[in-house]
């Protein structure tokens, strides 16, 4: 079985981790891993070390900004909702007037178009989709005398 560590050792790119020596016991492997973990934790602490004085100064600046924002007076609206009173006529928008002759013309045009489209569909479109009508099947009966049931 090929381990990832073996692949890293034989690859062209060097490993960023120190080589682990695999021993037969699990305890030694666990101790090596915990030691490695502590080394990386210490490096991270050194890299991201926070200066307490700078942190306090930054927090004080944020507190001052929050205080100035909270003390800033809120501007009141210029028009209050209670001052605005709409009459019933203002609430309903005027719809455009459609003359009766236009409605009559539109209805007649739609009726003629519907009749034309139905005729076109039944005589042109439907036969082209369904194919030609086949003659009705001829009954296959023999011309023998019917038997009388007794």
N, C-alpha and C positions, 0 to 999 in steps of 0.2 A: 504494500500500500504506500502510495506517495503522499507525504505530508506537505502542507503548505510551506512549512519552514524549509523543507528540502528543495522545493521549487524556487523559493527565494534565494537560497544559497547558490543554486546553479543558474539563476537568471542573469541577464546582463546588467540589470539595475540593482544597485545595492539596497539592502533592506534598511529602513529607518529604525528598526528595532534591534537591540543587541541579540546575538544568537542565544538560543535556549539550548541547554544541554539536557537532553531527555534521559532521564534515569528510569530505573525499573520501578521505583516506588512513587506512589501518587503524592506522598507527603513532600518529597523534595521538589516535585513539579509545582505543587501548590505554593510552596514557600518561595520558589523562584518567581512565580507569577505575582505574588503579593509584593515581593521586593521590587519588581519591575513597576508595579502599579504605584507604589509609594514614590519611586523616583520620578515618575511622570506627574504625579500630583504636586510634588515639590517644585518641579519646573514650571507648572502652570501657576502656582502661587507666586513665584518670583516674576513671571511674565506679566501677570495681571494683578500685581500688588497695588492696593488702593491706599493713597495717603489720607489718613483720617482728617487732617486739617483742610485739605482741598475738598473733601467730601462735605465737611461741615459748612464751608463757605458756599458751596454750590446749593446745599439745602437752604441756607439762609436767603440766598438770592431768589430761590423758588418761592419761599414763604413771603418775601416782600412782593413779588409779582402777584401772588394770589391775594394778598391783602389789598393791593392797589386795585385789582379787578373787582374785589368784593365791595370796596368802598365807593366805587364809581357809581354815580347815580344812574338809574335806569331812565331812559327817555320815555316820556309818556306819549301815547299815540295822539296825533293831531285831531283825528275824527273818531269819535266814539261810536260804537255800534248802536247804542240807544238813540243817538242823534239822527241816524239815517232811518227815514220812514218812507217806504215805497207804497205807492197806491196800488190798487188792484190792477189798474190799467198798465202801470209801469212794469209789473211783475210778469205779465203775459206778453210775450213778443208777438208782434203782428206777423201773421203768415201771409205770404203773397197771395193775392186774389187770383183765382183761375176762373176764367169766364165759362159760362155754360156751353157756349158754342164750341169752345176748344175741347171740353170734356166729351161732347157728342162726337166730334170729329175723331178724337183719339179712340173712343170706344168702337166706332164704325171701322176704323183702320185695323184695330186689333182683331175684330171679328172676321174681317175679310182675310187678314194674314193667317189666322188660325184655320179657316176653311181651306185656303190655298195649300198650307203646309200639310194638312191631313190628306188631301187628294194627292199631293206629291209623294207623301210617305207611302200610302197604300198602293199606288200604281207604279212608282219608280224605285224608291229606296228599299222597301220590303222585298219585292221580287229579286232584286239584285243580291240581297243578302241570303235569302232562303233558296234561291235557285229556281229553275223552272218548275211549274207544277207538274207532278206526275199524274197520269190518268188513274182513276180509282181502280183498285184491284178487282179483277173479274172473279165472281164467285165460282168456285170449282165444285159444281154439283153434277151428279150424274142424272140422266133422265130416266130413271127407273121408277117404277110405280112405288108409291109409298106403302109400306106394310101397315096393316091395320092391327092394332094391338087388341088382342082378345082377352 
